């Protein structure tokens, strides 16, 4: 998102090209041209896994990347990829392209004057880097919850933006096993979880994001936070802190990695 903020604000959309392949939701071709063509980008924001691109006519382009979506800024004459579902030609000869191989993502347009929140799920929790994500808040949300800690951290109604990779890395940083019941953590342990999540996310942002599988950042380059991962994807390899082999388990259908010695 930081990269998009460098490229998009102030740029005018002079052309819109939308594909006809089915995404999770139908591509709003009519409204893309009606509300975006000839209009400039004003700001770039994020809420949970939704990118909110606000235009200077108060319309908002909402993009959900799904599991494999990519949003990048490319030279207009650069080769197009097979699964480019949306291309916005900019007034500087560059293109904003949305690519999604698995097609679990989607694109929506919120008309000028409408609340962008209309395109988002109701009941989303706070952002992990925001002021409302505190140990006290998490302690209260976890009361009587028997859900495993890692799964609890990934609930969008609890907190948004902590995906599978970051949940694994956060709990290693905090020294707490992902299998603990969320309701059993003390205030001191929640303080460690909150502080660890912020540390991990800030490190990832500074490093350009996490590149696992086929994620590409706004300029078409892979991020490199994967070079700093301590547990994710390291099954059987020695823990970087104690040399104990990293364990992999499946929790809620997701691969979970942790050190059985460092994380209690």
BADREN-452250 format. One record per residue (C-alpha): residue number from 0; residue in one letter; z, y, x. Coordinates in pm, 1 decimal, padded with zeros to 6 digits. Layout:
   semar   bamar         pz         py         px
     NUM       A          Z          Y          X
...
***
This chain:
   semar   bamar         pz         py         px
       0       X    00000.0    00000.0    00000.0
       1       X    00075.4    00238.1    00286.4
       2       X   -00279.4    00191.0    00412.6
       3       X   -00427.6    00262.6    00070.3
       4       X   -00233.7    00586.7    00063.8
       5       X   -00412.7    00688.1    00382.2
       6       X   -00757.3    00608.1    00243.6
       7       X   -00764.3    00687.7   -00129.1
       8       X   -00592.3    01012.0   -00240.2
       9       X   -00850.7    01288.6   -00273.5
      10       X   -01148.7    01052.9   -00268.8
      11       X   -01390.1    01065.3   -00564.8
      12       X   -01530.3    00754.2   -00733.6
      13       X   -01907.4    00799.7   -00754.3
      14       X   -02000.3    00447.3   -00860.1
      15       X   -01845.9    00147.9   -01035.7
      16       X   -01966.0   -00212.8   -01007.5
      17       X   -01773.7   -00483.7   -01195.2
      18       X   -01850.5   -00856.2   -01188.7
      19       X   -01871.7   -01085.3   -01488.8
      20       X   -01652.8   -01374.2   -01374.2
      21       X   -01346.9   -01443.5   -01585.8
      22       X   -01015.2   -01324.4   -01444.1
      23       X   -00671.7   -01369.5   -01599.6
      24       X   -00764.5   -01081.4   -01829.9
      25       X   -01115.0   -00954.8   -01915.9
      26       X   -01255.3   -00688.5   -01684.7
      27       X   -01250.2   -00354.1   -01874.5
      28       X   -01600.8   -00249.0   -01763.9
      29       X   -01643.3    00017.1   -02031.5
      30       X   -01316.9    00193.5   -01945.6
      31       X   -01362.9    00161.7   -01570.4
      32       X   -01674.4    00378.4   -01593.3
      33       X   -01537.3    00603.2   -01865.9
      34       X   -01211.7    00694.1   -01690.2
      35       X   -01285.4    00643.1   -01319.4
      36       X   -01643.9    00745.2   -01244.2
      37       X   -01661.6    01102.5   -01117.0
      38       X   -01281.7    01120.0   -01088.8
      39       X   -01063.4    01146.4   -00778.9
      40       X   -00771.2    00927.2   -00676.4
      41       X   -00446.8    01119.8   -00685.6
      42       X   -00174.8    00875.0   -00580.1
      43       X   -00103.7    00510.0   -00496.7
      44       X    00213.9    00340.7   -00613.8
      45       X    00348.7   -00008.0   -00674.5
      46       X    00574.7   -00167.0   -00935.0
      47       X    00662.6   -00531.1   -00877.0
      48       X    00328.9   -00700.3   -00792.2
      49       X    00123.6   -00433.8   -00968.2
      50       X   -00064.1   -00162.4   -00780.8
      51       X   -00085.7    00163.3   -00977.3
      52       X   -00369.5    00391.3   -00868.0
      53       X   -00339.3    00722.8   -01051.3
      54       X   -00646.4    00943.5   -01096.1
      55       X   -00660.0    01322.4   -01121.0
      56       X   -00750.6    01293.5   -01490.6
      57       X   -00415.7    01112.2   -01548.5
      58       X   -00581.0    00772.5   -01600.5
      59       X   -00428.0    00482.7   -01407.4
      60       X   -00604.7    00186.5   -01251.6
      61       X   -00366.5   -00111.3   -01262.4
      62       X   -00440.6   -00405.6   -01033.6
      63       X   -00247.5   -00731.7   -01008.8
      64       X   -00347.5   -00935.5   -00704.0
      65       X   -00234.0   -01266.5   -00849.0
      66       X   -00195.9   -01539.4   -00585.0
      67       X   -00500.4   -01476.9   -00366.7
      68       X   -00617.6   -01126.8   -00453.5
      69       X   -00729.2   -00878.1   -00190.6
      70       X   -00771.1   -00504.0   -00220.0
      71       X   -00951.0   -00344.1    00070.5
      72       X   -01144.6   -00035.2    00176.1
      73       X   -01474.9   -00121.7    00343.1
      74       X   -01787.7    00054.6    00463.9
      75       X   -02031.8    00069.4    00173.9
      76       X   -02301.9   -00112.9    00367.9
      77       X   -02073.9   -00393.9    00488.6
      78       X   -02146.1   -00747.9    00359.6
      79       X   -02004.4   -00827.3    00018.2
      80       X   -01787.8   -01132.8   -00036.3
      81       X   -01859.1   -01398.5   -00297.9
      82       X   -01551.8   -01320.0   -00504.9
      83       X   -01567.9   -00938.7   -00506.2
      84       X   -01494.1   -00869.7   -00874.4
      85       X   -01474.2   -00491.0   -00857.4
      86       X   -01629.4   -00234.7   -00623.2
      87       X   -01562.6    00137.4   -00645.3
      88       X   -01801.7    00344.9   -00434.3
      89       X   -01625.6    00646.8   -00285.4
      90       X   -01768.0    00985.3   -00194.9
      91       X   -01727.3    00920.1    00178.7
      92       X   -01951.9    00613.3    00178.8
      93       X   -01663.0    00366.9    00169.4
      94       X   -01588.7    00116.1   -00107.2
      95       X   -01262.7   -00000.2   -00262.5
      96       X   -01310.9   -00372.1   -00331.5
      97       X   -01100.0   -00614.9   -00531.8
      98       X   -01155.3   -00976.2   -00430.8
      99       X   -00981.2   -01276.5   -00585.9
     100       X   -01091.8   -01631.4   -00508.7
     101       X   -00852.3   -01803.9   -00749.9
     102       X   -00898.8   -01536.8   -01018.2
     103       X   -00532.3   -01523.8   -01119.7
     104       X   -00527.0   -01146.6   -01074.2
     105       X   -00662.8   -00882.5   -01307.9
     106       X   -00768.9   -00520.5   -01343.9
     107       X   -00671.4   -00284.4   -01626.3
     108       X   -00722.2    00083.6   -01696.9
     109       X   -00461.0    00294.2   -01872.5
     110       X   -00619.7    00592.0   -02049.2
     111       X   -00521.8    00949.8   -01960.0
     112       X   -00196.3    01052.5   -02122.4
     113       X   -00078.3    00693.8   -02175.9
     114       X    00222.2    00543.4   -01999.8
     115       X    00112.4    00307.9   -01716.1
     116       X    00416.8    00100.1   -01804.3
     117       X    00220.4   -00026.4   -02104.7
     118       X    00025.7   -00252.0   -01868.7
     119       X    00338.7   -00399.2   -01708.6
     120       X    00572.6   -00674.0   -01829.6
     121       X    00888.7   -00555.1   -02002.4
     122       X    01232.0   -00591.4   -01846.9
     123       X    01142.1   -00570.1   -01479.0
     124       X    01434.2   -00542.6   -01238.7
     125       X    01478.3   -00274.1   -00971.2
     126       X    01276.7   -00247.5   -00651.4
     127       X    01452.0   -00405.0   -00350.5
     128       X    01412.2   -00086.7   -00145.3
     129       X    01525.6    00137.7   -00430.4
     130       X    01871.4    00285.4   -00495.2
     131       X    01948.4    00057.6   -00791.4
     132       X    01931.8   -00263.1   -00587.6
     133       X    02292.7   -00285.4   -00472.3
     134       X    02546.1   -00562.4   -00400.5
     135       X    02741.5   -00453.9   -00707.2
     136       X    02431.7   -00481.1   -00926.4
     137       X    02349.7   -00828.6   -00794.4
     138       X    02707.3   -00949.9   -00829.2
     139       X    02703.0   -00842.7   -01193.6
     140       X    02362.5   -01000.9   -01264.4
     141       X    02474.4   -01329.2   -01108.5
     142       X    02792.2   -01376.6   -01312.0
     143       X    02803.3   -01734.1   -01445.8
     144       X    02451.6   -01803.7   -01317.9
     145       X    02404.9   -02160.1   -01190.7
     146       X    02051.1   -02096.0   -01068.8
     147       X    01982.9   -02160.2   -00697.5
     148       X    02006.2   -01839.4   -00498.5
     149       X    01645.9   -01837.8   -00377.2
     150       X    01507.3   -01888.0   -00727.3
     151       X    01740.3   -01616.2   -00857.1
     152       X    01610.2   -01368.8   -00596.9
     153       X    01255.1   -01434.3   -00711.3
     154       X    01322.5   -01355.2   -01079.1
     155       X    01138.8   -01034.6   -01168.6
     156       X    01401.5   -00956.5   -01430.9
     157       X    01662.3   -00950.2   -01154.2
     158       X    01470.1   -00776.0   -00876.1
     159       X    01097.3   -00729.4   -00819.4
     160       X    00902.5   -00762.1   -00498.5
     161       X    01088.1   -01048.8   -00329.3
     162       X    00832.3   -01326.5   -00318.6
     163       X    00862.1   -01675.7   -00176.7
     164       X    00812.4   -01586.8    00189.9
     165       X    01047.5   -01289.5    00183.9
     166       X    01312.6   -01484.1   -00006.3
     167       X    01314.1   -01752.5    00265.0
     168       X    01329.1   -01494.9    00544.0
     169       X    01595.0   -01286.9    00368.4
     170       X    01831.8   -01580.5    00325.3
     171       X    01788.8   -01688.4    00686.1
     172       X    01867.4   -01333.5    00795.6
     173       X    02174.5   -01335.4    00568.6
     174       X    02286.5   -01680.2    00688.5
     175       X    02308.7   -01826.0    00336.5
     176       X    02143.0   -02146.1    00217.8
     177       X    01883.0   -02106.7   -00060.2
     178       X    02050.8   -02392.0   -00251.4
     179       X    02374.9   -02203.7   -00324.5
     180       X    02432.5   -02113.6   -00687.8
     181       X    02378.5   -01740.8   -00732.7
     182       X    02697.1   -01712.1   -00936.2
     183       X    02908.2   -01845.3   -00648.9
     184       X    02835.7   -01566.5   -00400.5
     185       X    03109.5   -01319.3   -00313.1
     186       X    03067.1   -00943.0   -00299.6
     187       X    03051.9   -00964.1    00080.9
     188       X    02775.6   -01224.9    00064.8
     189       X    02573.8   -01015.2   -00180.1
     190       X    02606.7   -00726.1    00062.8
     191       X    02450.1   -00944.2    00331.2
     192       X    02169.2   -01053.4    00097.5
     193       X    02085.4   -00697.4   -00009.9
     194       X    02096.2   -00561.8    00345.3
     195       X    01893.0   -00856.1    00475.5
     196       X    01623.9   -00818.9    00210.1
     197       X    01580.4   -00452.8    00296.1
     198       X    01564.2   -00529.2    00666.6
     199       X    01302.1   -00802.9    00620.0
     200       X    01087.6   -00597.9    00381.5
     201       X    01097.3   -00286.5    00599.7
     202       X    00997.0   -00495.4    00899.4
     203       X    00708.4   -00644.6    00703.0
     204       X    00588.9   -00302.2    00587.5
     205       X    00597.3   -00173.0    00943.5
     206       X    00402.6   -00476.5    01064.1
     207       X    00123.1   -00452.1    00811.4
     208       X    00236.7   -00713.1    00561.5
     209       X    00251.5   -01090.1    00563.6
     210       X   -00065.7   -01288.1    00630.8
     211       X   -00035.7   -01636.2    00489.0
     212       X   -00353.9   -01814.1    00378.2
     213       X   -00614.3   -01553.1    00286.5
     214       X   -00434.7   -01220.6    00237.7
     215       X   -00616.8   -00918.8    00382.6
     216       X   -00487.4   -00562.6    00397.7
     217       X   -00659.7   -00245.9    00283.1
     218       X   -00898.3   -00231.3    00578.5
     219       X   -01000.9   -00595.2    00566.8
     220       X   -00769.9   -00694.7    00852.8
     221       X   -00494.8   -00953.4    00824.6
     222       X   -00139.6   -00830.8    00853.6
     223       X    00073.1   -00973.7    01133.4
     224       X    00426.3   -01012.6    00999.8
     225       X    00361.3   -01386.9    01011.8
     226       X    00411.4   -01364.3    01387.8
     227       X    00774.4   -01269.1    01323.4
     228       X    00862.0   -01528.0    01058.7
     229       X    01182.8   -01710.0    01148.9
     230       X    01175.1   -02001.6    00902.6
     231       X    00877.1   -01986.7    00665.3
     232       X    00609.3   -02238.1    00762.8
     233       X    00817.7   -02372.7    01054.3
     234       X    00915.6   -02713.7    00915.2
     235       X    01044.5   -02941.4    01190.9
     236       X    01029.4   -02670.0    01454.7
     237       X    01351.4   -02562.7    01629.1
     238       X    01546.2   -02279.5    01471.4
     239       X    01504.2   -01969.0    01683.2
     240       X    01881.0   -01913.9    01671.2
     241       X    02031.1   -02262.5    01719.1
     242       X    01738.2   -02504.3    01788.5
     243       X    01817.2   -02717.7    01480.9
     244       X    01492.1   -02836.7    01315.2
     245       X    01386.8   -02618.3    01021.8
     246       X    01400.2   -02799.7    00687.0
     247       X    01143.0   -02774.5    00409.8
     248       X    01226.3   -02845.9    00045.4
     249       X    01053.0   -02772.6   -00282.6
     250       X    01246.9   -02543.1   -00515.4
     251       X    01102.0   -02437.3   -00850.6
     252       X    00765.2   -02564.0   -00731.2
     253       X    00764.9   -02346.2   -00418.2
     254       X    00795.3   -02448.4   -00054.6
     255       X    01134.9   -02342.9    00077.6
     256       X    01226.2   -02327.1    00445.8
     257       X    01573.8   -02286.6    00596.1
     258       X    01799.7   -02380.9    00885.5
     259       X    02067.8   -02628.4    00770.9
     260       X    02302.1   -02513.8    01047.0
     261       X    02267.2   -02135.0    01040.1
     262       X    02255.3   -02105.4    00660.4
     263       X    02574.1   -02202.4    00476.2
***
